């Protein structure tokens, strides 16, 4: 799923400059006419106020992302979001009104209530990728939130992080997924760090803290329910008849399996999303299978979860999972950094240990 294209068709657009408007308010009074000295003082005071507006409480704020220090003097008000988890997370923080434009994604099911918000936001790309350089720079955005560096590759015709930053559009990559190596280092703490950082950037730290507390409570509840139960042997796959697209023992999906009370049968494979031989999958003997579920990729229809599961069961035909036809479709959006990660862990735990959730 993360094998994104490096080249898209060029789009026609023009560069635009940022527009800045200043509004001055004057007050009327019935007080006696001011003396010349008083008028001068009043004019100086007014000029000073216009030249140096009071800083918003909590700002400036500086955070670190992908090894870059990002400083914000005020909350972003014209945001562009990339792949689905970026928009989902801002909506969860009640920041939908700050999002001016988004990419197109309809491959994973929307979280409750979010499809309506999605439909109201201007679409600037026909795929999950950000638009080409000229179109992107023309947005005049003051913040970009995405999940990978793929949409900032100059070779693909995209605006680079540096070009956007120079244009006054800082870029934040969720989960610190700034390179293939960094995806392997991801931990669930990075999800909470993102929420905390975004709360600071947008001036809503209380909302972020509340959401973090809620998600930590959900995670703690899962851990309590599954802690005394034998872990279930799990294969996480994106299908394929050979080699098989699967998730190894590093990165986000592997951690989701562990937190949900499972053990990854490919834990010895150093990789997140990778290719694995048919022989290795056949010998893995999973008791349950997680299947990445998405309807399309960059406009192309993809095999559904049932078809991918059938291919997997054909390969691991003697496994307990194949004999029981036991699989769970996992929205691929949940396998990228975002607040949905914790919600998916709850769903996976219920699938692996249904008896632990009877009460």
N, C-alpha and C positions, 0 to 999 in steps of 0.2 A: 504494500500500500504506500510505502514511503518512496517507491521508485518513481519519483516525479519527473516530468519531461524537462529537458534543458533547453528546448526551443519551442516557441509559440509564434503564431502568425503576427506580423507587425500590425499595430493599430495606429490609426491617424489621430493625433491629438496635438495640442499646442501647450506651451509652457505658460503659466499664468503667475502673476506676482501676488503676494499676500496683500490683502487690503486691510488697512488699519484705520479705524474711525475714532474720533475723539468727540465726546459730547460734553459741553460746558454748561453748567447750570448757574443762573444768576438769581439772586434773591431780591425781593422788593421789600421796602420798609418805610414806615411813616415816621421814623426817627429824625431828629434835626439833621440838617445838611452837615456832612463831615467837613472838617477843616482840611486844607491842602495836605498837611502832614499826615492826617488820619487817612486821607484818600490814598496817598502813596504807600502807606503801610498796608492798607487793605489790598491794593493792587499787587504788592510784593507777595503777600500771603497767598492770594489767589493764584498767582503765577507759580509759586512754589508747590502748591497742592496739585496743579495741573502737571507740572514737570515731574513730580515725584509722588505718584499715588501710593496710598498706604498698601503695604504688602498684605496678601491674604493670610489669615492665620494658618500656621502649619507649613508655610512656604517661605523660601524655596526648599525643595526636597531633593535629595540626591540618592540614587540607588545604583547598584551595580548589576549589569547583565551582559553576559558573554564577554567578560573582561573589560567592559566599557562603563565609565561613570556617566550616568544620565542625570542631568539636573533640570528640574521643572520649577519655573517661577510661579506658575498657576496651573490649575487642573486642565488637562486637554479637553477641548470642546468640539473638535472636528476630527474624529477618529476613523481610520480605515482598518478593518479586520480581515485577516486571511482565512485560514481553514477553520472549520466549524467550532472546535473547542475554544478558540479565541473569543468568538462572539458569545458562545454559551456562558463563558466565565464572566464576561462583562454584564450580560443580562442577569446572571445570578447575583451580581453586586448591585443591581438596580441602576445600571449605567447605559441602558439602551438609548436614552436621549442624547448621549454623547457620540453615538456612532453615526457617521455621515454616509459611509459607503462600506460595502462588503463584497466578497467574492461569491460565486455560486457554489452551493453544495446541497445536494438532496440525496446523497448516498446512504447516510445513516438516519435513522428515525430521530425526530426532534424530541427534546425533552418537553414535558407538559407545559403548555402556554407559550413556548418560544417560537413556534412556527408563525404565529400572528405577528410577533415583533420582527422576525426575519423578513416577512413579506413587505413590511413598511419601509425597509431600508433600501436605499439605492444600490443596485447591482452594477458593478463596474468591471466584472470579469465573468466570462462564460464557464469558468472552471474553478477549482479550489485554489489555483495559483493567482497571485496578484497580477494586475494588468501589466502590459509592457511599459517601459521606462517613461515615454512621453505622457501616456495616460496617467500613470501613477503620480508623476511630478505635478501634473495639471490639477490634481485634487486639492492642493493647498492644505493638506492635512497637517495637524499638529501632533499626531501620534499614530504609529502603526503597530498593531499587535498580531503576531503570527506564531506558528508552531515549528517552522523549520527555516533554514537559510536558503532553501531551493528557490524561493521567489525573489531573491536578491542577487542572483547570479548574472553578472554582466554578459557572460557568454550566451545566455539565453535571451538577451534583450531586455533584461529587467534592470530597474534602478538599483544600484548598490546601496548598502547600508550607509556608506559614507556620503554618497550623492544625496540621499534623503536627509541625512543629518545636516548637511550643508544647506539644504533647502528649508531647514527649520522643522523637519519631520523626524523626530527620534524614533528608533525601532526597538521594540522589546520582543525577544524570542522566549516563549514560554518553556518552562522546564529546563532552561539553559541548553536547549538542543541546538547548539551552535556548530557542532561538527559530529561526524559519526562516532568519534571517540567519546564525546560528551553524552551522547544518548546512552552509552553503556554505563555511565556513572550515575545516571538519574536515580533518585530515590523519591519516595512519596513526600519526604520533607520539602522537596523542590516544589511540589504542588502548593503546599502551604506558604512557602516563601513567595511564590507568584501572587497568591491572594493578598498577602501582607504588603508586597510591593505595589500592587495595583491599588490597594486601599490608600496607600500613602500618595501615589501619583495623582489619584483623582480626588484626594481630599476627603475620602470616606473611610477612615481607618476603623471606625466603629462598626460599619457594615462588614468590613473584611473580618474583623475579630469575631463577630457574631457567626458568620458563615464558617470560619475556621473551627470555632467551638462546636457547631452543629456537625460538621464533617468528622471531627475528631471523636465526638460522641458515637457517631455511627460506626466508625472504625473500631472503637473500643468495645462496642456491643458485639461486633462480629468476632473479634479476638476472644472475647469471653465465651461465646457460644461454641466456637470450634476448637478451643484450646485443648480440651480433654479427648478429642476424637482423633482416630488415626487419619493421617493425611491421605488424600485421594491422589492417585497417580494420574497426572493430567498432561495431555498433549495439546498445545495451542498451535493452530495452523491457519494458513490463508489459502489452503488448497494446493492443487497440483498433483499430477500423476507421476511425476519424476523429472527432476528432483522436486521435493516437496517444500513449499514456502512455509516456514515455521518460525517459532520464537524460542531462542536459546536461553541460556542461564544468566543473562545480563539484561538490565534495562527494565522498563516499566511493566510489560506484560508478565515477566517472570515474578516480579514483586507482587502483582495483583493475585497471581496464583497462590503464592505463599501466604499472603494475608487472608485469603479466602479459605484456607485450610487444605491446600493442595500441595503437591510436590511436582515440579516440572520434570518430565521424563527426559527432557533434553537439557537438563541443568549443566551437563558437562560440555555443552557447545558454547563457545565464547562468542556470543552474538545476541542481538535483539531480534530484529527481523532478518532472517537469513535463509539460505537454501540447505536442505538436508537430504541425504540419500534415501532412496526407497528402503534399502536394507536396514538403515538405522531406525527409520520409523516403524518398520515391520517388527524389529526386535524390541521396541520400546515397551510394548505391552501396556498401553494406557488403559485406565479404568474409566476415563471420561475425556471428552474432546471439547475444546473451545474453538469455535470457528469465527474468524473475522468476517463480519457481515457488512456489505455495502452493495448497493444496487448498481452503481456505475462508477467509473473512474475516468475523469477528463472527458466526459461525454460518451464513453463507450460502456455498453451494458456488460456487467460482470456476472459470473455464475453465482447463483444464490447459495445461501448457507447449506441448504439441504443437499445440493449437488456437490459442494466441497466436502461435506461430511461423508457422502457416499463414496467419493474417491478415496478418502482417508480410510474408511472402513474396509475398502477393497484391498488396500495395501497392508493394513494391520488386521487382517481378517480373523486371526486367531486370538485377538486381544479381548479382554472383558468389555471394553467400550464398544467394539464392533459387534460382539454377540448381543449386547443389550441395546445397540443403536443409541447410545447415550452421548448426546452432544448438546451444547448450548451456543446459540448464535450471539456473538458479542459485537455490538456496534463498533466499527473500527474507530469512530471518533473517540471512544472511551479508551483506546489504546494509544492515544497521543496526550501530552500534558494538558491538564485542564481539571476543573472541579468535578467533572463527571467521573474521573478515575475512582473516587471513593464510592460513588453510587454504583459503579460497575462491580466493585469488590463485594458489595452487599448482594448483588444479583448472583455473582459467581458462587459465593458462600451458600446461598439458598439452594443453588443447583447441586453443589457438591455434598452438602449436609442438610438435606431438607428436614430431617428429624430435629435438628438443632433450632429450628424456627417454628416449631409447632405452638409455642407459647409466646 
